[in-house]
């Protein structure tokens, strides 16, 4: 299956993003500062059958709880029609001075659909502003956005997002590795390619997509691992071919986790901030 970037993608994700943006502009007005694309659609490896649309939205200040309810209602209607949307809304004041983990004002993904649906039904949405969340993943998302993201609305990326210390970026990646263990049975290709791109970053500092991480691994890792890497790439691209077992994938994942742990320790010693 072909892979796409924002400049080459089909009409469906463009229409979906346009509908989301129009809704947020109508609802938030001048409080909506900017909307930015990151992830696979920004890095030209988006798969229409499997990939999310990954977004960051910047608002002038923390949203009123009623505005959050309306934003969530819109996302419940628009996400999955036809593509899943994952987005974090961030208040400008939470970006400077930089903090890690980074506060977020509102987050949505399909993993949150059920809890939001329940909250809207039972009225517990009224407590959404009682406390604010922190997300260690935002250090990675903002780093990727600054390096490879696409501005959809608002000021240029470099004016909107502060530089993220490389130590925070690496710690964000390491936290994602720990969380991703439970994803192996369902999304082994994502997990393996993510490990590859993390290892690549720790070697040369390059910000890569999962697809590019797999290509780096084929060029830099021993031939004994090539079958499982090619298997992960084929699944990620929507054209499965080689027959690799989950046990093979787990063996490679453990190898990569060990390599990354050693490389990350050395990286963090050399890049304390």
CORGIQUI-V439296 format. One record per pair of residues at least 4 apart in sequence whose C-alpha atoms are under 6 Angstrom apart, sorted by the first residue. I is the first residue (numbers start at 1). J is the second residue. D is the distance in Angstrom with one decimal. If there is no record, write none. Layout:
i=<I,I>
j=<J,J>
d=<D,D>
This chain:
i=<1,3,3,3,4,4,4,4,4,5,5,5,5,6,6,11,14,24,25,28,31,31,32,33,33,33,34,34,34,34,35,35,35,35,36,36,36,36,36,37,37,37,37,38,38,38,38,38,39,40,40,40,41,42,46,47,52,52,53,54,54,55,56,56,57,58,58,58,59,60,60,61,62,75,79,79,80,86,86,87,87,88,88,89,89,90,90,101,101,101,102,102,103,103,104,119,119,119,120,136,137,138,139,140,140,144,145,165,167,176,183,184,189,189,190,193,193,193,194,196,196,196,197,197,197,199,201,201,208,208,217,226,231,234,234,235,235,256,260,264,267,268>
j=<238,45,46,47,8,9,44,45,46,9,41,42,44,41,42,15,18,28,29,32,59,60,59,58,59,154,57,58,153,154,56,57,152,153,55,56,150,151,152,54,55,149,150,42,54,55,145,149,54,44,45,46,46,149,51,51,84,85,85,86,87,87,87,88,89,89,90,91,91,91,92,91,91,79,84,85,84,108,109,107,108,106,107,105,106,104,105,134,135,136,134,135,133,134,133,123,124,125,125,172,172,142,169,169,172,148,149,273,273,180,187,188,232,236,194,210,213,214,210,213,214,217,208,210,213,260,205,206,212,213,221,230,242,239,240,239,240,260,264,268,271,272>
d=<5.3,4.9,5.1,5.2,5.7,5.1,4.9,5.4,4.9,5.6,4.8,5.7,3.6,5.6,5.8,5.9,6.0,5.7,5.0,5.6,5.3,4.9,4.7,5.3,5.2,5.7,5.7,5.1,5.0,4.0,5.8,4.4,5.5,5.1,5.6,5.2,5.6,4.7,5.4,5.9,4.7,5.5,5.0,5.0,5.5,5.9,5.3,4.7,5.6,5.9,5.0,4.8,4.7,5.6,5.8,5.2,4.9,5.6,4.8,5.0,6.0,4.6,5.5,5.2,4.7,5.7,4.9,5.8,4.9,5.8,5.6,4.8,5.6,5.4,4.9,5.0,4.3,5.6,4.4,5.8,5.4,5.8,4.4,5.4,5.1,4.9,5.3,5.6,5.4,4.4,5.3,5.5,5.7,4.3,5.8,5.6,4.8,5.0,5.8,5.5,5.5,5.8,5.3,5.3,5.9,5.6,3.9,5.5,5.5,6.0,5.5,4.4,4.3,6.0,6.0,5.0,5.9,5.4,5.4,4.9,5.8,5.9,6.0,6.0,3.9,5.7,4.3,5.0,5.6,6.0,5.3,6.0,5.5,5.1,4.8,5.7,4.7,6.0,5.7,6.0,5.9,5.5>
